[in-house]
Structure formats: C-alpha cells, structure tokens
Amino acid sequence: MTIFIICALLAAAAFFYAFPLYKEQKQGLLVLTYHNVGIPPAGCRQKGLWIKPKKFQKQLEQLKKNGFTFVSAAQVTDGNLPQKSVMITFDNGYKNFFSEAFPILGAANAPCLVFLPVQYIGKCNFWHDVKKGPWQPIMNEEEILSLNKSGLITFGSKTLTNADLSALPAEERDNQISESAFRLKNYGIEPSAFAYPYSRGFENEEIKNKVSSVYPLQFADTGRINPLPVDKGNVISRIQVKSCWCKLKFFLKITGR
C-alpha cells in the first residue's frame, strides 16, 4: 500500500510538471528580473535572489537554444522586435553584477538593463533589513561608467532609495522619480527606463503618468510575457527568476506555460 501511494504521488508530480508542456508556447517580449549572481553571504535569508554563475550562464544558453533573441532597452523603445524576444534586467546594481554577471553577459553578447537606486551608488543597500542578511555593496561611479561604455549595458532608475512609491506622499514620490533621472544624467547616463520598487504603485494613474513623463519605459514584476507590439505607454511586465528553479521550471516560465 505504501509503495502504491509513493508511486501515485510520483505520478501526480510528473503530471503536474509535464502537463504545461502541452500548452501552446506564448510569444512576445519576455523580460527577466535578476538580483544577484554569486554565492549568498553567510546569514542571508533571501537565497532565492542569488543565482550561481554557472546556472546563470546555463540559463542564457537555454534562452538561445529555445530561439529567443536578446534585445536591449533601445530596441524595445524602437518597437521592432522579433516574435521571441528576451530582455535581461538586474535590480539594484550590486557589485556582483560587475564581477560575476557582466562577464557572462559579455560572453553571450546579451544586452542588459540595470536599475539603480541612484542615491546609493558607491554605497550599500541601506533599505535592506539586516535581519534578512548583511548589507550588500552597490557599484560605484567608475564601475557603472565603464559598463555604460561597453555598449552592452544600459541603466535605469529604481528611484533614489528603492522607495515604495505607493507609501509616499505625492511630492516625495515625484521627487524620487524625477530626481533619480536627473542624477543619472549628471553621471553622463541617459536613463532608459524605470522599475517600480517592490512592483508597487504602478496601478496608480498619477504615479504612472509621472513616470511616463520622465522615462521612455517602465517595468514591474507581474509575471507575464508581453504581447507584441509592446505598449510602451503602459507598464511592461517582468518575471523574477528564482534560484530554486530547475531547468524544466525555467523552461515553463520563459515559454509562458
């Protein structure tokens, strides 16, 4: 009886994972969100946001093998995209992007859009609750400018301080949106896009209109593939990648199954 139950559970698990394969693959613009590439530091309780370098490399290879074309923020803004397009994005501009992620992206010739909490450039993620793990250093000006010159990496804003816009009064949230763009321009960087911290606030029309007046593109992690042509006046959906995803789970996510 025990063996029967075990076999039934295994069969159910196999069906759970295999059934989506019968669904039709969704096409359009796939936007993936990453945070860290590397080994989580001691005491980190958010290990799901850390992708090992080898796994990140394999995921980029898997995207190519499945017929995806890597596209940049400029291509999305221009609007002429292949039916199976993928954009790689990273949040917060941690140091490990420079040391670990960029060499892998360069080897794959994959453009990437990095969203910066602009006030913390060259500092740490001071918004982070240290009970969930230690603070992480963020890239400095020299590193960011060298990446900007590479032609492969572009930058956008994640406000000044990674602020939850939905929790701020109008004047403060508008400052978080516009001042972050102003400071990026002072670095010699043309901000190409905006990502809503914690994916909150984009449902508010006033906030969305303010973002649209400053940035060509805006993104939130809503877990969907974007149909083509992309409506650049609306919020573009991203899918946040988790370290626990196996190869099959990643495949199901990138194909919208």
C-alpha positions as CSV (number, residue, x, y, z in Angstrom):
1,M,0.0,0.0,0.0
2,T,2.9,2.3,0.9
3,I,4.6,1.7,-2.5
4,F,1.3,2.4,-4.3
5,I,0.9,5.7,-2.5
6,I,4.5,6.7,-3.3
7,C,4.0,5.7,-7.0
8,A,0.8,7.7,-7.1
9,L,2.5,10.8,-5.6
10,L,5.4,10.5,-8.1
11,A,2.9,10.1,-11.0
12,A,1.0,13.2,-9.8
13,A,4.2,15.2,-9.5
14,A,5.3,14.1,-13.0
15,F,1.8,15.1,-14.4
16,F,2.0,18.5,-12.6
17,Y,5.3,19.4,-14.3
18,A,4.6,17.7,-17.6
19,F,1.0,18.9,-18.3
20,P,2.0,22.5,-19.0
21,L,4.2,21.2,-21.9
22,Y,1.0,20.5,-23.8
23,K,0.0,24.2,-23.7
24,E,0.9,26.4,-26.6
25,Q,4.1,28.5,-26.1
26,K,3.4,32.2,-25.6
27,Q,5.4,34.5,-27.9
28,G,6.3,38.2,-27.4
29,L,8.7,40.1,-25.2
30,L,10.0,38.1,-22.2
31,V,11.6,40.3,-19.5
32,L,13.5,38.5,-16.8
33,T,14.5,40.1,-13.4
34,Y,17.7,39.1,-11.6
35,H,19.2,40.5,-8.5
36,N,22.5,38.7,-7.6
37,V,24.9,36.4,-9.4
38,G,27.2,34.6,-7.0
39,I,27.1,32.7,-3.7
40,P,24.8,34.1,-0.9
41,P,26.7,35.6,2.0
42,A,26.6,34.0,5.4
43,G,23.4,34.7,7.2
44,C,21.4,35.5,4.0
45,R,17.7,34.6,4.3
46,Q,16.9,35.7,0.7
47,K,18.9,33.0,-1.1
48,G,16.2,32.8,-3.8
49,L,17.5,36.1,-5.2
50,W,21.0,34.6,-5.7
51,I,21.8,32.7,-8.9
52,K,25.1,30.8,-9.1
53,P,27.3,32.0,-12.0
54,K,27.2,28.6,-13.8
55,K,23.4,28.4,-13.6
56,F,23.1,32.0,-14.9
57,Q,25.3,31.0,-17.8
58,K,23.2,27.9,-18.5
59,Q,20.0,30.0,-18.4
60,L,21.3,32.3,-21.1
61,E,22.3,29.3,-23.2
62,Q,18.9,27.8,-22.7
63,L,17.2,31.0,-23.9
64,K,19.3,30.9,-27.1
65,K,18.6,27.2,-27.7
66,N,14.9,27.9,-27.3
67,G,15.0,30.5,-30.1
68,F,15.0,33.7,-28.1
69,T,16.7,36.9,-29.4
70,F,18.3,39.1,-26.7
71,V,17.2,42.7,-27.1
72,S,18.2,46.0,-25.5
73,A,16.1,48.8,-24.0
74,A,16.7,50.8,-27.1
75,Q,15.2,48.1,-29.3
76,V,12.2,47.9,-27.1
77,T,11.8,51.7,-27.3
78,D,12.1,51.5,-31.1
79,G,9.5,48.8,-31.1
80,N,10.8,46.5,-33.9
81,L,11.1,43.2,-32.0
82,P,11.4,39.6,-33.1
83,Q,8.4,37.4,-32.0
84,K,10.6,35.6,-29.4
85,S,12.5,38.5,-27.7
86,V,14.0,38.4,-24.3
87,M,15.4,41.3,-22.2
88,I,17.6,40.6,-19.2
89,T,17.3,43.1,-16.3
90,F,19.1,43.4,-13.0
91,D,17.8,45.2,-9.9
92,N,19.9,47.4,-7.6
93,G,23.3,47.3,-9.3
94,Y,25.1,45.2,-6.8
95,K,28.9,44.8,-7.0
96,N,28.5,41.2,-8.0
97,F,26.8,42.4,-11.3
98,F,30.2,43.9,-12.2
99,S,32.3,41.0,-11.1
100,E,30.1,38.0,-11.9
101,A,27.2,38.8,-14.2
102,F,28.8,41.1,-16.7
103,P,31.5,38.7,-17.9
104,I,28.8,36.1,-18.5
105,L,26.6,38.5,-20.3
106,G,29.5,39.7,-22.4
107,A,30.4,36.1,-23.4
108,A,26.8,35.6,-24.5
109,N,26.6,39.0,-26.2
110,A,23.4,39.6,-24.2
111,P,22.4,43.3,-23.6
112,C,21.2,44.0,-20.1
113,L,19.3,46.8,-18.4
114,V,20.4,47.6,-14.8
115,F,18.1,49.5,-12.5
116,L,19.9,51.6,-9.9
117,P,18.8,53.1,-6.5
118,V,20.7,56.3,-7.5
119,Q,21.3,57.8,-4.1
120,Y,23.2,54.6,-3.0
121,I,25.6,54.4,-5.9
122,G,29.0,53.5,-4.4
123,K,27.3,52.7,-1.1
124,C,25.2,49.8,0.2
125,N,21.5,48.7,0.1
126,F,20.7,50.6,3.2
127,W,16.9,50.0,2.7
128,H,17.6,46.3,3.4
129,D,16.5,44.7,6.7
130,V,19.8,43.3,8.1
131,K,17.7,40.6,9.9
132,K,17.4,39.0,6.4
133,G,21.1,39.2,5.8
134,P,24.1,41.6,5.6
135,W,24.0,44.8,3.5
136,Q,25.5,44.4,0.0
137,P,27.8,46.9,-1.7
138,I,26.4,48.7,-4.8
139,M,28.6,49.5,-7.8
140,N,30.5,52.8,-7.7
141,E,30.6,55.5,-10.4
142,E,33.7,54.2,-12.1
143,E,32.3,50.7,-12.5
144,I,28.9,52.0,-13.7
145,L,30.5,54.3,-16.3
146,S,32.8,51.5,-17.6
147,L,29.8,49.3,-18.1
148,N,27.9,52.1,-19.8
149,K,30.8,52.5,-22.2
150,S,30.7,48.8,-23.1
151,G,27.7,49.3,-25.3
152,L,26.1,46.2,-23.8
153,I,24.8,47.6,-20.5
154,T,22.2,50.4,-20.1
155,F,20.9,51.9,-16.9
156,G,17.5,52.9,-15.5
157,S,16.2,54.1,-12.2
158,K,14.7,52.3,-9.2
159,T,14.1,55.7,-7.5
160,L,16.7,57.3,-5.3
161,T,16.4,54.9,-2.4
162,N,14.4,51.9,-3.7
163,A,11.4,53.6,-2.2
164,D,7.9,52.1,-2.1
165,L,6.1,54.8,-4.1
166,S,2.7,53.6,-3.0
167,A,3.6,54.6,0.6
168,L,4.8,58.1,-0.1
169,P,3.1,61.5,-0.3
170,A,2.8,62.9,-3.9
171,E,5.6,65.4,-3.6
172,E,8.1,62.9,-2.2
173,R,7.3,60.2,-4.7
174,D,7.6,62.7,-7.6
175,N,11.0,63.7,-6.3
176,Q,12.1,60.0,-6.1
177,I,11.1,59.6,-9.8
178,S,12.4,62.8,-11.3
179,E,15.5,63.4,-9.1
180,S,16.8,59.9,-9.8
181,A,16.7,60.6,-13.5
182,F,18.4,64.0,-13.0
183,R,21.3,62.5,-11.1
184,L,21.8,59.7,-13.6
185,K,22.1,62.4,-16.3
186,N,24.7,64.1,-14.1
187,Y,26.7,60.9,-14.4
188,G,26.5,61.2,-18.1
189,I,23.9,58.4,-18.3
190,E,20.7,58.8,-20.2
191,P,18.1,56.9,-18.1
192,S,16.4,54.5,-20.4
193,A,13.7,53.1,-18.1
194,F,12.2,52.9,-14.6
195,A,11.4,49.9,-12.4
196,Y,8.8,50.1,-9.6
197,P,10.4,49.1,-6.3
198,Y,8.6,46.0,-4.9
199,S,6.4,46.3,-8.0
200,R,4.1,48.7,-6.1
201,G,2.5,51.9,-7.2
202,F,2.1,51.2,-11.0
203,E,-1.7,50.8,-10.6
204,N,-1.9,54.4,-9.5
205,E,-2.5,56.5,-12.6
206,E,-0.9,59.6,-11.2
207,I,2.3,57.7,-10.4
208,K,2.3,56.0,-13.8
209,N,1.8,59.3,-15.6
210,K,4.6,60.9,-13.7
211,V,7.0,58.0,-14.6
212,S,5.9,58.2,-18.2
213,S,6.8,61.9,-18.3
214,V,10.4,61.1,-17.3
215,Y,11.2,57.7,-18.7
216,P,10.6,56.0,-22.1
217,L,9.9,52.6,-20.5
218,Q,8.5,51.4,-17.1
219,F,8.6,47.9,-15.7
220,A,7.0,45.9,-12.8
221,D,7.3,42.2,-11.9
222,T,3.8,41.0,-12.7
223,G,4.9,37.6,-14.1
224,R,3.7,37.7,-17.7
225,I,5.1,37.7,-21.2
226,N,4.3,40.9,-23.1
227,P,2.4,40.5,-26.4
228,L,3.7,42.4,-29.4
229,P,3.7,45.1,-30.3
230,V,4.7,46.3,-26.8
231,D,2.6,49.2,-25.5
232,K,5.4,51.5,-24.3
233,G,2.9,53.8,-22.7
234,N,1.9,51.1,-20.3
235,V,3.8,49.1,-17.7
236,I,6.0,46.3,-19.2
237,S,5.8,43.0,-17.3
238,R,8.8,41.3,-15.8
239,I,9.3,37.7,-14.5
240,Q,11.5,37.4,-11.4
241,V,13.9,34.5,-11.7
242,K,14.3,32.3,-8.5
243,S,17.4,30.3,-7.7
244,C,15.3,27.2,-6.9
245,W,14.1,26.9,-10.4
246,C,15.3,23.7,-12.2
247,K,15.9,23.7,-15.9
248,L,12.3,22.5,-16.6
249,K,10.8,25.2,-14.3
250,F,12.8,27.8,-16.1
251,F,11.6,26.5,-19.5
252,L,8.0,26.6,-18.4
253,K,8.4,30.2,-17.2
254,I,10.2,31.5,-20.3
255,T,7.6,29.9,-22.6
256,G,4.6,31.2,-20.6
257,R,3.3,27.7,-19.9
